Amino acid sequence: MDGKSDGATRSERGMRVRREVLGEAHVDAAEAAITELDADFQDLLTELAWGGVWDRPGIDRRMRSLVTIAMLAALGRSDELAMHLRATRNTGATLDEVRETLLHVAIYAGIPAAHAAFQIAKVELGEAPPAGTDA
């Protein structure tokens, strides 16, 4: 136990937070895809990332979401970025806040990183132009 008042283990808290942020369907699909090869990694991810960091009280989920989006965009981690952009529906991060975050990425991580992130965001957040038009 990690001293949290609800009595849940860090892993249990991590799974709860993970489901709240990413959604039941996403986590259920991810859990169904676990194999012997990655089971320990998935446990580590749930306990440390979701139970150890996302469950901390220092900043709220909206802010954690935006920080995560900025880092994933800067690092060019497209799949994870898409997942966390979809998760803004659950974290409270707004379209305006995502825009401002990605503008910040452009300055501190580069125009190409931000451009790629904006393209992903347009798709994931339902902002993509109709097919056949310039983006």
Number of C-alpha atoms within 10 A of each C-alpha: 10 11 9 11 7 8 11 14 15 21 21 15 21 25 19 18 19 22 17 14 24 19 16 13 10 15 16 11 10 11 12 9 10 13 10 7 8 11 13 12 12 15 14 15 17 23 22 16 17 23 23 16 15 22 20 12 8 9 11 13 20 19 14 16 21 24 14 16 26 26 16 20 28 24 12 17 14 15 11 14 23 20 14 22 27 19 21 21 16 17 20 16 18 13 15 9 14 21 16 14 18 27 19 16 23 19 11 13 18 14 16 14 21 24 16 15 27 20 13 20 23 15 14 17 16 10 13 15 11 8 7 6 7 6 10
